[in-house]
Structure formats: structure tokens, C-alpha cells
Amino acid sequence: TFFISDTLSEINFDDLLKKNKFYKVNYSSQNFLNSTVLVTGGGGSIGSELCVQLLELKVKKLVIVDNSEFNLYNINNTLNQIDKGIKVFPFLVSIQNQKELEAIFKKYNFDYVFHAAAYKHVPLIENNIISSVRNNIIGSNNVAMLSNKYNVSNLTLVSTDKAVKPTNIMGATKRISEK
């Protein structure tokens, strides 16, 4: 617990750590109605919120790719509880694995791809540069190339403000993936 000196108001430390609410994307539901959508990194903080919002937009099929079994399990359970009659297909696949990723692209005819898969924790990335390059650059390239190859009409890359003028490895890998 911390105190502000002038007012002596108590501040709960946990309140300082709460994440900001996600901005609700104001897409027309008509855009997504009966569409097939892929969310890479669908179990992560941004990807899971995208998945929840896409269910609200009544997509036809939602395909989720994540390399974390725990995260994929959690988002799949969350979406099953919401159950809007939408078919959800969770795949425990890394975007680094082009062969497995391509099998998913071949099977589904995606209208939209939201690419949210990324390694993003700066201190870990600084100590694991090769893994970061493989995931954030090569994995992003896999998603982009397969989206092009399979004629996906809408690809959205989730990036970060750290990519604007990168001062660390994570920002640099995200900047390269943007380019």
C-alpha cells in the first residue's frame, strides 16, 4: 500500500497494475457475418480479446492458432461458454511451422486473418534473440506469405508502439514484421 503525501489517500498497489480495458473495435457486423476468420496468437492477451469480439460479430468459423497449450485451452473454454453457435477450431501450432500453418490455410478459406502471435516481453526477448527473430519475423512472414498465397482479402498485423523507433530487440523484430 502506498500513500499520497498531501491527501494521505490510500492507494491499493493492485489497482496500479490492472490492465487497461481493451478498446472495442467498431466493425460493422455485416463485414464479418458468415465469414471465416483466423486469429494467430488467439490465446494471448490481444488475440483472446479479438476472438471474443469476433464471436459477437457472428463469424461463421473462427480458427485459432496458438503455440501455448494453456492459453489455447483457456480461450477455447471461454468461447465455449459464450457459445453463439459459431464453429471454433483451436490449433496448437506455432506460426514458425510453415508446413502445419499451410495445412490450416489449405483447409479453410479465410476471409480475414488477424495476426496477433508475437513474443512481446522485452526482458525475455533481449535474452532470447534468435527465438524472437524466428517467431516475430519468420513467423510473421509465414502468415503474410500464406495469406497472399491463399488469397486472404484482409490481413491485419497487430503491432506495438515499440516498433516506431525501436530501441530494443522486440521493437526491432516487430518493425521488421511490419515492413
PABAMAR-183724 format. One record per atom (N, C-alpha, C): x, z, y; residue in one letter. Coordinates in steps of 0.001 Angstrom, whole numbers, plus 500000, padded with zeros to 6 digits. Atoms other than C-alpha are relative to their C-alpha. Example, Ala and Ser with C-alpha at 12.3 -4.5 7.8 and 13.67 -1.06 7.14 Angstrom:
500890500000498810A
512300507800495500A
500900500000501200A
499180499940498810S
513670507140498940S
499230500730501090S
END
This chain:
500842500000498814T
500000500000500000T
500879500000501239T
499285500096498742F
501217499091503484F
499091500472501124F
500773499586498834F
500132500400506885F
500471499230501220F
499663500638498729I
499991498595510215I
500167501120501006I
499626498855499181S
501657500888512762S
499028500346501121S
500869499691498864D
499270500573515743D
498650500552499577D
501358499616500371T
495969500917513939T
499955500898498781T
499934499226501232L
497060502684510773L
498927499601499000L
500949500520500986S
494710500475508805S
500727499764498692S
499393500188501306E
495409500463505121E
499846498544499564E
500015501367500512I
496314497067503659I
500313500071498523I
499795500040501428N
495974496525499969N
500984498873499687N
498966500984500321F
499077494745498683F
499432498836499192F
500594501051500826D
496983492811496125D
499261498963500840D
500706500933499125D
494938491255498951D
500949498973500605D
499015500914499434L
498110489711500341L
500411498917499004L
499559500926501034L
498816487998497030L
498903499075499499L
501093500840500481K
495382486467496460K
500210498562500444K
499857501421499690K
495459482701496294K
498863499560500911K
501041500583499160N
493587480691498868N
498985499286499125N
501031500757500705K
490322479155497765K
500367498519500053K
499752501429500012F
490579475527496763F
499003499318500907F
500868500824499170Y
489181473011499162Y
499142499149499082Y
500921500810500803K
486120471376497649K
500067498563500487K
499902501412499643V
486715467642497640V
498594499452500145V
501330500500499723N
483706465913499154N
499870498532499588N
500209501344500509Y
483474462858496935Y
498505499794499806Y
501373500327500330S
480189461112496536S
499864500063498489S
500192499911501446S
478834461934493114S
499761498619499407S
500224501364500480Q
477908458255492859Q
501315499351499572Q
498695500565500358N
481628457417492710N
500395500346498567N
499536499499501292F
482105459447489544F
498945499965498910F
501093500016500961L
478738459160487872L
500302499007498880L
499748500818501199N
479259457832484326N
501399499400499927N
498629500498500062S
482999457342484877S
500801500772498951S
499072499345500922T
485841458184482525T
501237500372500800T
498954499469499136V
488467460379484141V
501064500710499170V
498867499282500578L
491919461594483122L
500559500940501050L
499290499053499147V
493438464728484633V
501239500449499241V
498760499501500592T
497099465295483780T
500285501354500627T
499788498650499488G
498156468901484150G
498670500699500214G
501363499490499832G
494480469732483725G
499833501478499755G
500080498566500215G
495219473287482681G
500658500811501094G
499306499302498918G
497261474123485766G
499057500433501105G
500826499440498928S
496049475715488977S
499187498923500711S
500719501068499309I
495121472472490761I
499212499154499001I
500662500840500999G
494292470442487656G
498742500627499442G
501194499345500551S
491861473020486283S
498860500009501011S
501040500055498962E
490002473166489598E
499433498588500113E
500477501386500012L
489802469361489599L
499026499776498845L
500861500171501179C
488312469478486099C
498626500621500232C
501274499326499720V
485635471965487160V
499176499178500989V
500720500787499002Q
484724469871490212Q
499516498672499424Q
500405501272500606L
484619466673488153L
498777500182499105L
501192499736500790L
482081468255485796L
498770500046500904L
501103499932499037E
479919468956488838E
499591498608500473E
500276501371499551L
480164465252489750L
499439499127498876L
500638500663501131K
478758464329486336K
500724498747499499K
499267501090500642V
481517462161484964V
499466499828498584V
500458500256501369K
480778460592481598K
500929500666498987K
498979499434500887K
484035461593479903K
501116500565500858K
498871499370499324L
486753463957481049L
501097500221498965L
498848499868500894V
490130463648479332V
501029500863500723V
499044499061499404I
492569466483479962I
501286499944499194I
498677499976500624V
496289466283479242V
500766501167500602V
499149498908499543D
498481469360479448D
501013500314498912D
498974499667500985N
501695470473477772N
500030501491499679N
500107498573500275S
500704474151477759S
498758500266499155S
501132499691500880E
498546475175474809E
499094501054500628E
500771498913499395F
497460478342476612F
499126499488501142F
500763500535498869N
496406476509479790N
498907499037499544N
500980500951500508L
494658473756477859L
498844500728499318L
501019499184500655Y
492803476321475764Y
499083500645501042Y
500796499327498969N
491687478194478889N
499072499049500745N
500867500923499252I
490398475162480797I
498929499433499085I
501006500508500933N
488646473830477702N
498871501019499818N
501018498944500119N
486863477177477263N
499163500109501260N
500724499936498727T
485944477284480949T
498999498868500103T
500879501164499897L
484485473787480831L
498866500064498977L
501052499847501009N
482578474539477612N
498933500986500460N
500968499034499470Q
480938477499479373Q
499132499378501084Q
500759500694498951I
479876475251482259I
499055498988499358I
500725500992500793D
478664472583479791D
498902499255500758D
500948500881499312K
476965469832481742K
499630498817499108K
500265501105500907G
476600467662478646G
501046498900500113G
498931500972499792I
479839465921479556I
501014500137498864I
499025499983501079K
482254464953476819K
501378500302500573K
498670499580499561V
485581466746477320V
500954499839498822V
499008500268501034F
488654465662475382F
501340500594500432F
498707499390499637P
491655468037475636P
501119499514499076P
498845500464500767F
495041466708474553F
501234500813500373F
498763499241499825L
498137468856474099L
501159499010499932L
499017501082499913V
500560466177475266V
500791500169501290V
499161500008498815S
503466466062477687S
499986498599500612S
499933501299499326I
503477463294480296I
501362499346499798I
498681500551500294Q
507124462857479313Q
499976499132498742Q
500099500726501260N
505996461462475960N
499156498741500214N
500692501240499650Q
505127457887476873Q
499157499463498837Q
500705500534501167K
504088456941473333K
498655500706499799K
501255499251500161E
501499459715472980E
499066499785501182E
500794500225498796L
500334459219476553L
499348498618499953L
500555501355500088E
499877455492475963E
498866499931498990E
501087499984500983A
497749456183472892A
498697500485500648A
501179499495499292I
495380458115475165I
499465498936500954I
500419501068499087F
495313455328477759F
499325498861499232F
500581501068500817K
494582452804474983K
498595500355499533K
501271499564500581K
491720454859473585K
498874500064501031K
501019499817498962Y
489906455468476878Y
500215498968501100Y
499924500948498901N
489145453045479648N
499787500793501295N
500116499091498857F
489897455265482645F
499601499272501283F
500372500457498662D
488162454674485945D
500859500714501045D
499214499167499082Y
490136457474487615Y
501055500758499225Y
498953499125500520V
493413459242486928V
500425500914501137V
499487498993499076F
494275462463488745F
501259500572499356F
498716499572500559H
497947463185488151H
500436501299500683H
499658498682499463A
498432466909488707A
501089500690499179A
498966499405500847A
501035467545485998A
501327500010500734A
498694499883499339A
504255468842487520A
500589501375499746A
499322498714499950Y
506832471539487301Y
500122500328501478Y
500129499722498570K
506402473341490602K
500623501310500463K
499460498702499603H
508042476774490569H
501470499849500395H
498694500350499432V
511062476315492820V
501175500721499321V
498822499348500617P
513413479006491386P
500274499515498573P
499802500507501362L
512828477790487811L
500538498579500016L
499563501392499910I
513293474181488833I
501469499920500398I
498592499995499568E
516592474952490574E
500941500281498832E
499186499669501168N
517868476326487252N
499769499076498815N
500351500915501091N
516346473566485104N
499804498589500551N
500081501271499278I
517105470378486985I
499660498836499075I
500233501133500904I
517161467988484019I
498550499996499521I
501401499918500429S
513788469218482747S
499056499601501123S
500828500346498849S
512353468858486226S
499998498496500253S
499898501448499814V
513614465295486564V
499188499283498919V
500748500626501106R
512195464408483142R
498492500087500238R
501438499801499840N
508786465863483942N
499471499387501295N
500554500384498703N
508268465272487652N
500272498551500374N
499688501394499658I
509944461866487908I
499642499069498847I
500247500907501134I
509945460235484465I
498540500114499542I
501399499815500391G
506571461757483517G
499046499340500982G
500839500644498983S
505035460609486819S
500086498487499898S
499833501436500186N
506478457155486262N
499195499521498796N
500799500356501177N
504873457092482800N
498523499878500364N
501418500009499608V
501473457944484290V
499704498789500893V
500217501124499080A
501830455347487063A
500053498664499275A
499851501270500712M
503033452554484789M
498846499759499027M
501119500160500931L
500335453198482186L
498685499775500748L
501193500236499176S
497672453364484905S
499945498540500422S
499923501420499622N
498840449945486060N
499749499103498788N
500121500818501214K
499125448531482539K
498563499946499489K
501366499925500523Y
495604449676481610Y
498942499873501098Y
500916500371498914N
494047448600484926N
499109501134500504N
500737498883499401V
493016452021486195V
499808499672501472V
500267500419498619S
491325451334489506S
500349501065501037S
499733498919499047N
492008454744491087N
500960501030499403N
499002499015500417L
495172456827490625L
500309500885501198L
499681499041498943T
495677459978492687T
501118500905499513T
498875499120500294L
499004461809492663L
499864501264500830L
500000498725499289V
498852465484493564V
501451500324500311V
498629499721499615S
501985466266495528S
500082501344500723S
499748498724499340T
503300469041497768T
500602499761501372T
499379500087498680D
504334469677501341D
501525500054499894D
498551499894500196K
507815470371499953K
500651498633499783K
499479501349500215A
508154466618499319A
500254499266501316A
499883500688498712V
508028465727503033V
501457499853500405V
498563500001499746K
511630466668503819K
500609500970498988K
499614499082501074P
512844468085500531P
501302500747500272P
498808499155499871T
515292470972500711T
500358500651498670T
499709499446501320N
515208471798497020N
499708498921498951N
500148500967501089I
515140470035493651I
498530499674499754I
501406500249500248M
511400470476493164M
499434499031501025M
500475500886498945G
510606468868496519G
500560498590499852G
499369501317500174A
513056466047495813A
499359499241498841A
500620500685501144T
511518465299492407T
498581499543500349T
501355500387499586K
508028465241493925K
500063498834500995K
499842501097499028R
509229462977496766R
500291498689499274R
499683501202500783I
510718460527494272I
498757499508499265I
501213500420500724S
507490460530492263S
498988499373500959S
500878500626499011E
505557459744495470E
500420498558500265E
499492501336499682K
507768456754496156K
499750499062498836K
END
